[in-house]
Amino acid sequence: MAVVSYGDDTASIYLNYGNGTFQMPIKNSVGHTPRSIISGDYNNDTILDLVVSNQGENTISILIGLGNGEFKTQIKYMVGTKPRSLVSNDFNHDGKLDLIVVNEADNTISVLNGRGDGTFSSQVTYPTASDPFDITIGDFNNDSSMDLAIANIGISTITILLNNRNGTFAAYYTFQSGRYPNSITSADLNNDNKLDLAVASYGEQTVSIFLGDGKGNFSSRILYPAVNSPNFVRAGDFNNDGKIDMAVTSDASNSLSIFLNSCD
């Protein structure tokens, strides 16, 4: 496991013994006030690397893996103001992983194209709606390119940015979500081979489902009651029945709720 700590500006690695227990953490220095962390093979050596968003200094840190649980000293790149969530994928179809960073305070995303050697281009920014907070990716219009869906916590909306099939993005559009959406994920929730969205809304104790039409559009929300102050939602087939379920956490009740999918 890789975990960031904004209290001491580190990313900690917990190596698995192979039985579900973990060794003591190996700490790596990152930027000021780290917020999110993701992994990927950014230099094509089959070894996982790490990317960390540093909210306190408007940077991301790249840590290249050595294959033994240790990492090289961080390399930093400038991004927007108050970077928060991160995603990586090959957005421009060149066979190399790219990065997208959600910048909460200046209402933008930063796109950094990967060079395949662990380095990245300077950021290219795109405007979003106000208060972008969390991001998920998926091919929402079935053109074999990864698009973006962003939860905007302050104005209670979802933003969609469709990929122009070359790693650039069309102008965004928004639709209403629940109050204070703070986590978003994408999955085919109704088994129609089109990606849908699930959104946790911290301000109204709900999870909202938005069904995709495969053309980049989404339905009005379908509401499900959730535990108090839901703060994280993820999707997966948790009971091995071929249907995608949801897992929702609450920081108010320190709980995890599972929503089993009942679609036909």
C-alpha positions as CSV (number, residue, x, y, z in Angstrom):
1,M,0.0,0.0,0.0
2,A,1.0,3.6,-0.6
3,V,-0.4,6.3,1.7
4,V,0.3,10.0,1.9
5,S,0.5,12.0,5.1
6,Y,-0.1,15.7,4.9
7,G,1.1,16.1,8.5
8,D,4.7,15.3,7.7
9,D,4.9,15.6,3.9
10,T,5.6,11.9,3.2
11,A,4.4,9.0,1.2
12,S,4.6,5.8,3.1
13,I,5.0,2.3,1.5
14,Y,3.6,-0.7,3.4
15,L,5.0,-3.9,1.9
16,N,2.7,-7.0,2.0
17,Y,3.9,-10.1,3.7
18,G,1.6,-12.1,1.4
19,N,-0.9,-13.0,4.0
20,G,-2.8,-9.7,4.3
21,T,-0.5,-8.2,6.9
22,F,2.0,-5.5,6.2
23,Q,5.6,-4.5,7.2
24,M,6.4,-1.2,8.9
25,P,6.2,1.7,6.5
26,I,9.0,3.0,4.4
27,K,8.7,6.8,4.2
28,N,9.5,8.9,1.2
29,S,9.7,12.7,1.2
30,V,7.2,14.5,-1.1
31,G,6.0,18.1,-1.5
32,H,4.2,20.2,1.1
33,T,0.7,19.0,2.2
34,P,0.3,15.9,0.0
35,R,-3.3,15.1,-0.7
36,S,-3.6,12.2,-3.3
37,I,-1.5,9.4,-4.6
38,I,-1.7,7.1,-7.6
39,S,0.6,4.5,-9.1
40,G,1.5,3.5,-12.7
41,D,4.5,2.5,-14.8
42,Y,5.6,5.9,-16.1
43,N,9.0,4.9,-17.5
44,N,8.0,1.5,-19.0
45,D,10.3,-0.6,-17.0
46,T,7.5,-2.9,-15.6
47,I,8.0,-1.4,-12.1
48,L,5.3,0.7,-10.4
49,D,6.0,4.4,-9.8
50,L,4.1,6.9,-7.8
51,V,2.6,10.4,-8.4
52,V,1.5,12.6,-5.5
53,S,-0.4,15.9,-5.5
54,N,1.0,18.5,-3.1
55,Q,-1.8,21.0,-2.2
56,G,0.5,23.3,-0.1
57,E,2.8,24.2,-3.0
58,N,0.8,23.6,-6.2
59,T,3.0,20.8,-7.5
60,I,3.0,17.1,-8.1
61,S,5.8,14.7,-7.2
62,I,7.0,11.8,-9.4
63,L,8.7,9.0,-7.5
64,I,10.2,6.4,-9.8
65,G,10.1,2.8,-8.4
66,L,13.3,0.7,-7.9
67,G,11.4,-2.6,-7.7
68,N,12.2,-3.3,-4.1
69,G,9.7,-1.1,-2.4
70,E,12.0,1.9,-2.6
71,F,11.8,4.9,-4.8
72,K,14.1,7.5,-6.3
73,T,14.1,11.1,-5.0
74,Q,11.0,13.0,-6.1
75,I,10.9,15.1,-9.2
76,K,8.4,17.9,-9.1
77,Y,6.2,19.6,-11.7
78,M,4.1,22.7,-11.4
79,V,0.3,22.4,-11.7
80,G,-2.6,24.6,-10.8
81,T,-3.7,26.0,-7.4
82,K,-4.5,23.6,-4.6
83,P,-4.1,20.3,-6.6
84,R,-6.3,17.5,-5.3
85,S,-7.3,14.4,-7.2
86,L,-5.2,12.6,-9.8
87,V,-5.8,10.1,-12.6
88,S,-3.5,8.5,-15.2
89,N,-4.1,6.9,-18.5
90,D,-2.9,7.1,-22.1
91,F,-5.2,10.0,-23.1
92,N,-3.4,10.8,-26.4
93,H,-3.0,7.3,-27.7
94,D,0.8,7.4,-27.9
95,G,1.4,4.3,-25.7
96,K,2.6,6.3,-22.8
97,L,0.8,7.1,-19.5
98,D,-0.3,10.7,-19.1
99,L,-1.5,12.6,-15.9
100,I,-4.5,14.7,-15.2
101,V,-4.7,16.8,-12.0
102,V,-7.8,18.5,-10.5
103,N,-6.9,22.0,-9.2
104,E,-9.6,22.9,-6.7
105,A,-8.8,26.5,-6.1
106,D,-8.5,27.8,-9.7
107,N,-11.2,25.7,-11.3
108,T,-9.0,23.9,-13.8
109,I,-7.5,20.6,-14.6
110,S,-3.8,20.2,-15.6
111,V,-2.9,17.7,-18.3
112,L,0.8,16.5,-18.3
113,N,1.7,14.2,-21.2
114,G,4.0,11.4,-20.4
115,R,7.2,10.8,-22.4
116,G,7.5,7.2,-21.4
117,D,10.8,7.7,-19.6
118,G,9.3,8.9,-16.2
119,T,9.3,12.6,-17.3
120,F,6.3,14.7,-18.4
121,S,5.6,17.7,-20.5
122,S,4.7,21.0,-18.8
123,Q,1.0,21.3,-17.9
124,V,-1.7,22.3,-20.3
125,T,-4.8,23.6,-18.4
126,Y,-8.5,23.3,-19.2
127,P,-11.3,25.2,-17.3
128,T,-13.8,23.3,-15.3
129,A,-16.8,24.4,-13.2
130,S,-16.2,25.9,-9.8
131,D,-14.7,23.9,-6.9
132,P,-13.6,20.7,-8.7
133,F,-12.9,18.0,-6.1
134,D,-12.7,14.5,-7.4
135,I,-12.3,12.9,-10.8
136,T,-13.0,9.6,-12.6
137,I,-12.3,8.6,-16.2
138,G,-14.0,6.4,-18.7
139,D,-15.0,6.2,-22.3
140,F,-18.4,7.8,-22.0
141,N,-19.1,8.2,-25.7
142,N,-17.7,4.9,-27.0
143,D,-15.0,6.4,-29.2
144,S,-12.1,4.4,-27.6
145,S,-10.8,7.5,-25.8
146,M,-10.8,8.3,-22.1
147,D,-13.1,11.1,-21.0
148,L,-13.4,12.9,-17.7
149,A,-16.1,13.3,-15.1
150,I,-15.5,15.7,-12.2
151,A,-17.4,16.2,-8.9
152,N,-17.6,19.9,-8.1
153,I,-18.2,20.1,-4.3
154,G,-19.0,23.7,-3.8
155,I,-21.6,24.1,-6.5
156,S,-23.1,20.6,-6.4
157,T,-22.6,19.7,-10.0
158,I,-20.8,17.1,-12.2
159,T,-18.6,18.3,-15.1
160,I,-18.0,16.2,-18.2
161,L,-15.0,16.8,-20.5
162,L,-15.0,14.6,-23.6
163,N,-11.7,13.6,-25.1
164,N,-11.1,14.9,-28.7
165,R,-9.4,11.5,-29.3
166,N,-6.0,13.1,-29.2
167,G,-5.5,14.0,-25.5
168,T,-7.2,17.4,-25.8
169,F,-10.6,18.0,-24.4
170,A,-13.8,19.6,-25.6
171,A,-15.5,22.4,-23.7
172,Y,-17.1,21.0,-20.5
173,Y,-20.8,20.7,-19.7
174,T,-22.3,20.3,-16.3
175,F,-25.4,18.8,-14.6
176,Q,-26.8,18.9,-11.1
177,S,-25.7,16.4,-8.5
178,G,-26.5,16.0,-4.8
179,R,-25.4,18.5,-2.3
180,Y,-21.6,18.7,-1.8
181,P,-20.5,15.8,-4.1
182,N,-17.0,14.8,-2.9
183,S,-16.4,11.4,-4.6
184,I,-17.2,10.0,-8.0
185,T,-16.6,6.7,-9.8
186,S,-17.6,5.2,-13.2
187,A,-18.8,1.7,-14.0
188,D,-21.5,-0.1,-16.0
189,L,-24.1,-0.3,-13.3
190,N,-27.1,-1.5,-15.3
191,N,-25.3,-4.0,-17.6
192,D,-26.1,-2.2,-20.9
193,N,-22.4,-1.9,-21.9
194,K,-22.4,1.9,-21.3
195,L,-20.6,3.6,-18.5
196,D,-22.6,5.2,-15.7
197,L,-21.6,7.4,-12.8
198,A,-21.9,7.0,-9.0
199,V,-21.5,10.1,-6.8
200,A,-21.3,10.4,-3.0
201,S,-22.9,13.6,-1.7
202,Y,-21.5,14.6,1.6
203,G,-24.1,17.2,2.3
204,E,-27.2,15.1,1.9
205,Q,-26.4,11.6,2.9
206,T,-27.0,10.1,-0.5
207,V,-25.4,8.3,-3.4
208,S,-26.6,9.4,-6.8
209,I,-26.5,7.2,-9.9
210,F,-26.4,8.8,-13.4
211,L,-27.0,6.3,-16.2
212,G,-24.9,6.9,-19.4
213,D,-26.3,6.7,-22.9
214,G,-23.0,5.8,-24.6
215,K,-23.0,9.2,-26.3
216,G,-21.5,11.2,-23.5
217,N,-24.8,12.2,-21.9
218,F,-26.2,11.1,-18.6
219,S,-29.7,10.7,-17.1
220,S,-31.2,12.6,-14.2
221,R,-30.0,11.2,-10.9
222,I,-31.4,8.2,-9.2
223,L,-31.0,8.6,-5.4
224,Y,-30.1,6.0,-2.8
225,P,-29.9,6.9,0.9
226,A,-26.5,6.5,2.4
227,V,-24.9,6.7,5.8
228,N,-24.3,10.0,7.4
229,S,-21.7,12.2,5.5
230,P,-20.6,9.7,2.8
231,N,-17.1,10.7,1.7
232,F,-15.9,8.0,-0.7
233,V,-17.6,5.7,-3.3
234,R,-16.1,2.9,-5.4
235,A,-17.5,0.2,-7.6
236,G,-16.8,-3.5,-8.0
237,D,-18.4,-6.9,-8.1
238,F,-18.2,-7.7,-4.4
239,N,-20.4,-10.9,-4.5
240,N,-19.2,-12.4,-7.8
241,D,-22.6,-12.4,-9.5
242,G,-21.4,-10.4,-12.6
243,K,-23.1,-7.2,-11.5
244,I,-21.2,-4.1,-10.3
245,D,-21.9,-3.1,-6.7
246,M,-20.9,0.0,-4.7
247,A,-18.9,0.5,-1.6
248,V,-19.4,3.8,0.4
249,T,-17.5,5.0,3.4
250,S,-18.5,7.6,6.0
251,D,-16.0,9.6,8.0
252,A,-18.8,10.7,10.4
253,S,-19.7,7.2,11.4
254,N,-16.4,5.5,10.6
255,S,-18.3,2.9,8.5
256,L,-18.3,1.1,5.2
257,S,-21.6,0.3,3.5
258,I,-22.0,-2.1,0.6
259,F,-24.8,-1.6,-2.0
260,L,-25.4,-4.9,-3.9
261,N,-26.6,-4.4,-7.4
262,S,-30.0,-5.9,-8.2
263,C,-30.3,-5.1,-11.9
264,D,-31.4,-7.8,-14.3
